[in-house]
Amino acid sequence: MSTEDILTKIPPAADARLHYGPDPNQFGDLRLPHSKAPHPILIFIHGGFWRAKYDLSHAGHLCAALAKAGVATWNVEYRRVGNPGGGWPETFTDILQGHRYISQIAARFALDTHRAVVMGHSAGGQLALCLAARQPRLLRGVVSLAGVVDLQRAWELHLSHDAVAGFLGGLPQQVPEHYKEASPMESSLSGVLQWIIHGTDDDTVTFEMSRHYGEVKGKRKEEVHLVEIRYTGHFELIDPTSNAWASVQDTVKRILA
């Protein structure tokens, strides 16, 4: 499965598209369940190696499936490399603003901000873990789906034609502070529950990155659960029709239970 395969499917319309900031890319799609309110809320951060070429559209299927399962979803768009203001740290500033915006709309849409989780796919996994590191008391947990969890290693592997250097504004030796600030591997997440889900057949972001992350973080006494899904690639994790989907949905429900 490729990104193009996902993009050919039109996701169900959101219940509301709301702007959390003045920039055209500072908005999110809110989908609400039909279950009894107040609703638990999942913040979703899409991937695409932080590039403007990819937007939140392909994540609509995942968000709609979770809403159907009883979880409100906030699919966040943000400035990306290629957009004015895209790149570190501005991209992450958008994620912070998008998260804070939930408290402004919680009463209007009957959202239970005490039952919130953040989940990100690929590059979105890096952003989700960064958010959890900075807002641990406001989240029940964080889920990384095939996340780029170690930016130094991502550079060494030259993932997606050195996408991490474009995102951080240079090579590790040129902007070492950016690599340290932005890499989940370098951040402390001791106060938040982490679920790291990755397919063993992923040829976009290697599974070994998540496995090593889990080992290192475990030694640091962080609460990390690694879910290894065999015979699964990069995009199956965000496809509600795939065999991997049950593991993703069950993880969200487990955190919010």
HELIX and SHEET records of a PDB file:
HELIX    1   1 THR A    3  LEU A    7  1                                   5    
HELIX    2   2 LEU A   56  ALA A   59  5                                   4    
HELIX    3   3 GLY A   60  LYS A   68  1                                   9    
HELIX    4   4 GLU A   90  PHE A  109  1                                  20    
HELIX    5   5 ALA A  123  ARG A  134  1                                  12    
HELIX    6   6 PRO A  136  LEU A  138  5                                   3    
HELIX    7   7 LEU A  151  GLU A  156  1                                   6    
HELIX    8   8 ALA A  163  LEU A  168  1                                   6    
HELIX    9   9 PRO A  176  ALA A  182  1                                   7    
HELIX   10  10 PRO A  184  GLU A  186  5                                   3    
HELIX   11  11 PHE A  207  LYS A  219  1                                  13    
HELIX   12  12 GLU A  236  ILE A  238  5                                   3    
HELIX   13  13 TRP A  245  LEU A  256  1                                  12    
SHEET    1   A 8 ALA A  16  HIS A  19  0                                        
SHEET    2   A 8 PHE A  27  ARG A  31 -1                                        
SHEET    3   A 8 ALA A  72  VAL A  76 -1                                        
SHEET    4   A 8 HIS A  39  ILE A  45  1                                        
SHEET    5   A 8 LEU A 111  HIS A 121  1                                        
SHEET    6   A 8 GLY A 141  LEU A 145  1                                        
SHEET    7   A 8 GLN A 194  GLY A 199  1                                        
SHEET    8   A 8 VAL A 224  ILE A 229  1                                        
END                                                                             
